[in-house]
Amino acid sequence: MGYFIIFLPLLASFISGFFGRKIGSRNSEIISCILVSISSILSIIIFLEVMSGYNENLIITTWITSGSLNVNWSINIDPLSSIMLVVVTFVSSLVHIYSIGYMSHDPHKPRFMSYLSLFTFSMLILVTSDNFLQLFFGWEGVGLCSYFLIGFWFKKQSANYAAIKAFLVNRVGDFGLGLGIFLIFYVFGTVNYDEVFKLIPNIIEKKIVFLSFNFLVIDLICLLLFIGAMGKSAQIFLHTWLPDAMEGPTPVSALIHAATMVTAGVFLVVRCSPIYEYSELALNFITIIGMTTALFAASVALVQDDIKKIIAYSTCSQLGYMFFATGVGAYNVAMFHLFTHAFFKALLFLGAGSVIHSFKDEQNINYMGGIWRKLPYTYCLMVIGTLALTGFPFLSGYYSKDAIIEFAYLEKGTFSNYAATIGIITALLTSIYSWRLIFKTFHGNYNNKKINLDQMHDSPAVMLIPLIVLSIGAVFSGIVFKDLLIGLDSSYSFWGDSIKFLEPLSSDHPPGWFLILTPLLVILSIPLSYILFIKDRSILDRFVKINLPLYTFLKNKWYFDELYDFLFVRPLKFLGKFFWKQIDGSIIDRFGPDGISHFIKKISIFAVRFQSGFIYQYAFIMLLGFSLLLTFLIIK
């Protein structure tokens, strides 16, 4: 069964990619959807079996055997990978179905379906690995496919720029991950999870010199691996690719941001919990990065006008929650939020795609408004996704997000209380910018002058059905799976050995006022947002006018893009131009290919002079040459 889960998406990619033109766009779409959907159904069956105690490591083939390095290509089925299998394949199957309607007018649908399926296959390789090398292979496959998908509309300059940016920024993180894997092999002589995790207690005190600094080996491994996670999961400093990735088709945004690429970093840290549990430095660093990212992304989302970028920054913020959950040792809670987040975030992205589709590719919420009656199904479904995202009581986000904040509050770590405080503030900001999106998109006055309001209509059934399915998950996934994934006995009964806890998580409960604080703020933010964005916008205008520097700061995304442009992009462009003109052009080309060709050309011109066509001249030259040769032989 595991083989079918992994290879059916690959088969779908192969058929659509190589035979799409022969079988036609429609058949290509149907085949891709069927194969990925079968993979999804089998993943759910596997998950149910894992709940009953099923674990298996299926070896496909022996990949590398060299000295002490033995690497298999495996399908590792355990509780952690089973959760990821469900998330990846389920969301991917719905995205495939949704794409039939969304990409209906695109002439390259088979290629798009091929990329989607290949993306899914790469992510499945990543999450089912039993060694770091296979994980890295899937990791790079996901990065490559993201380049294809983000830049799918390659005739748009902005799409090309976004794809290159995503590829390059992720290479920074991947370099850290690669160094971490090399260090693991250097220290342990193996890259297999089980072997590495068993040997970790033996090297807790071991030190190594890196960049002229003495590090504990365990700390350095953890930090290098986390740099990879920062890039893939768009954490602060390596986040700049994420908003620009919205240049790709909306189904791509849903797949990347909800279930696959950005969750890979969280999965990596949780998978390596047997390592991170021994590194307090790394856990503190992860906590700081996670809570900073959560606050940063939420603050920036407050002032964005692109509907997809608002949701993208929301993803960045929620990933921050997941990371500071891992930083305080609540790995199972992080996975619980990853699980619930997949449903409501995919719902929001696909709902935004439905709105964009109705507005004929308009993404600015300032040019929308007053359409809730025209798009009633999309409106209701996006409201459900928004309620779940904000943590409205008894929806999925309420259980997972509040659990993160509560565990951070109860944890006695150095930065845990700060993380809990930031988590509450971010929850309030999340609710405000989420309702801002809803109110400005669906309520108020209709502000689009290009499209008549009477022309607006809801999306076809093929696009709405995936939304309905995701909305069910957004409502019930929290309450249904709460006890299984984060119950008091979950770490021992369900997660087993897939997650390691050196110390059991606190079973205490925060005080009553703390439990109701976040939900209360979330509820109160709804009427507050309605007043600010619909009822009396002058209040917000006055606030912006008074705090214009702050607004500008947020509008420019904390000036990270400008800073990186100044520190890295411009100097590298200058160096590139210098080496191109001065080194390559003036030296290498001048004395290399161009110089040689010029020299040969001059010799040829000189030699042509001897080609007169007169026999007596040729005879004279031959005689002269013979005389010189004879003279040389006599003298010698």
Summary of the structure (lengths in Angstrom):
residues: 636
radius of gyration: 29.6
end to end distance: 86.2
largest distance: 115.8
contacts: 2309
relative contact order: 0.07
helix: 76%
strand: 5%
